[in-house]
Amino acid sequence: MTALLYPALLYPLAALAEIAGCFAVWAWWRGGASALWLVPGIAALAVFAWALALTPPAVAGRSFAAYGGVYIAASLGWMALVEGVRPDRFDLLGGALALAGTAVILLAPRG
């Protein structure tokens, strides 16, 4: 796969898994859901860690930093689709800026 296609697949998978896992914990702890929510939550967090570890940057910190922008955008999507709260213009601007940061990190020429 090309250097950009691989992160384009892995980062959204990692973001969905991380958000779902954290949401499951949040639903149990803050939302009054059954402790059984922790089972799929832990599984989702394991998928998150696995997917993020597969990303191509040779330096973990760079990979995690680039992922951060995708996580922010995915969180806003989760807020809209799962929680039913429409992102406002500042949410969207922040998400766009975060994705721009991701692009800078992933596309920068390095020797």
N, C-alpha and C positions, 0 to 999 in steps of 0.2 A: 504494500500500500504506500501511497505517497506520504510525505512527512506531515501534510495537513489533513489528509483524509482520516488517518488513524485517530488523531485527537478529536476530530469532528464527530467520530462515533463513540469514542471512549468517554470523553468529558460529559456529554449529555447523559450517558448511561450512569456514570458515577454520580452526577448531580441528582438524577431521579432516585437512585438508590439511597443516597445520603439524606435527601429531603424526606423520603418515605420512612426511612428508619428513624430519623429524628422526630418526625410527626407522630409515629407510633408511640415513642416514649412520651412526647408531649401530651398525646391523647390520654395515656394512662395516668401520668403524673398530674397534669393540670386540667384535663378534660373529664376525669372521672370514668374513663374506659376501663375495661377489665385488664388485669395484669397479663392476660393471654395476648394482648396487643404487643407485648415485648418479644414474643417469639418471632413473628414476621419482622419486627423492627430490628432485632439482632441479625437476622438473616440478610435483611436489606443493607445494613451497615457493613456486613462482611462482603457483600457484592460491591459496595462502594469502594472499600479498601482494595479489593482485587482489581477492579477496573482502573482505578487511579494508578496502581502500581504498574500497570501495563503500558502507560503512556510513554511516548518515545524520548522526551528530553532526558539527557544523561544525568542531569542534576535534579534531585528530588525537589528541592526548593523552587526551582524554575518551573517544574511541572505543576507543583501545587499552586504557585502564583498564577500561572496561566489558567488553571482550572477555576480559580476564584471568580473570574469574570463570568464564566459559564454558570457557576453555581448561583451567582446573584441573579442573572437573567432567568434561570430555571426556577428560582424561588419566587420571582414575580409571576411567572406562569402558573406555578402551583397555587399562589395566592388567588389568582383569577379563576383558574379552572376547578380547584378543589374546595377552596374556602369561599368562593363567590364574591371576593372583594376586588373590584376593578382597580388596577394600578393607575395612579394619577400621573400627571406629566412629569413630576419630579422623580417618581419611581422609574418611569420609562427613560428619562434622561440619565439617571444614575446607572441603569442597566446598560444603556448604550455606551456610556463612558467606560464601564467595567469591561464590556466586550472589546472596546477599542484597546484597552490595556492588554487584554488577552492576545489580541492580534499583534501588538507591538512585541510582546514577549516571544511569541511563536515565530514571527516572521523576521525578526532582527537577524542581520547577517552576522554570523559568528565564525571564527577561524578554527 
